[in-house]
Amino acid sequence: MREGGRHGWFPYVVIALLLTILAAGTISNLIRNPQPRLVADGIPGRAATSAKSSLGGGSPKYDDLVRHALADLDGLTLPNGATLAGWNGPWRYVWPRDASFVAVARCAIGQYDEALDVLGFLDRVRPSTGRWEARYTETGGRVDDGRPPQLDGSGWVIWATWFCHAGEKYWDLVRESADQIVTELAPNGLPGPSSDYWERREKELTLGTIAPLLTGLRSAVRIATDQHHPAEAARWQTAAETLSKATDRVFGPDYPRTPARATSFLESGLEPIGIDGGADAIVTVLGPPFAPARANVTSAIERTNAVLTQPNGGVTPGEDWRADGVSWTPQTALFALSAAARGDHATADRLLTWLDQHRTSTGALPEKVNRDLEPAGEAPLAWTAALVVLADSALRNPLPVP
């Protein structure tokens, strides 16, 4: 074959053109998703020495990280039990989801009085019927910002109440929230669409709603059984089984954010995979410490972790999240907690070390870590702080699973 000639330049032109298009696409993406910066690097005047740490046993590797996290939770929790998601502006509200995790983290290290303060606030603002609001003011009022109520709150608050052995004290909260979940289930065994931790209106049902509802129903059954309410225990057990089967049927085998459009069985001997639906970090809530371990769920968690890991080493919330290379600390900490609870200490250590290395100058855990490995967004963030405490606790001692 003749080499060179007058058209020998053609392949190089094509390559150059493709590289130009790729570079233009990258620049366009960066313009659409600018590099986030830090809003605040900590609570003004807050010092980590104020943390009432109850750490004990196990490795002290993350003691400084956890003490700072607890100090920030102290600062974010007001005298009335309202636990703010963050100190500033749009974060200065109480999300039932975040507050539930804070209560659980407190109980995991023996801070039961502090946890009951948080649960007490949630009990005072609970809806007697209907879904929990997306968030509340620090005095317990509604936030009229257009966000619809979020069904996942019903699951999170029940889990926190069970974990803290507070089912008798807050039985009405448990009963009303669990019955709301049952009411939401359609004949196909699933609830309708609801906003979840992505904080946007959803046209489709998401795993971000399903996973906490399953955890909540199992927790409610445990509470009802312990408190000798057999009728409620039976009703909620039936609902949990119905929802679990429907979840496996519609979201399995890889449990994406929304139901897969189709399933590819590839070739003989390989696991089937869903097509479309998008990986979501909330798949972690289908396994320990939120649910009993299952081999297929463990595989889905590990696969999702690999898909969502960013070049900077952290994790993004979902495959369909904006592609900006930014990592979010709550989702990174969720995978750390999941790994620790499943006995994968190597992964838990790697992720906790990454979180430890990307704190702010005051030691606070930020909401995000940007492409330049700088802390970004709000700091501290209550959800991340609580998750870090829980992940460290799971490394030290097994956490209870409903």
Secondary structure, DSSP 8 states (H G I E B T S, - for coil): ---SSTTTTHHHHHHHHHHHHHHHHHHHHHHHS----BS-SS-TT--GGG------SS--TTHHHHHHHHHHHHHHB-TTS-B-S-SSGGG-SB-HHHHHHHHHHHHHTT-HHHHHHHHHHHHHH--SSS-B-S-B-TTS-B--SS---BTHHHHHHHHHHHHTT-TTTTHHHHHHHHHHHHHH--TTS-------TT-S--SS--HHHHHHHHHHHHHHHHHHHHTT-HHHHHHHHHHHHHHHHHHHHHHTTT--SS--SEEE--STTS--EEESS--BGGGGGGSTTTS---HHHHHHHHHHHHHHB-TTSSB-SBTTS--S--EEHHHHHHHHHHHHHTT-HHHHHHHHHHHHHT--TTS---SEE-TTS-EEBSSS-HHHHHHHHHHHHHHHS-----
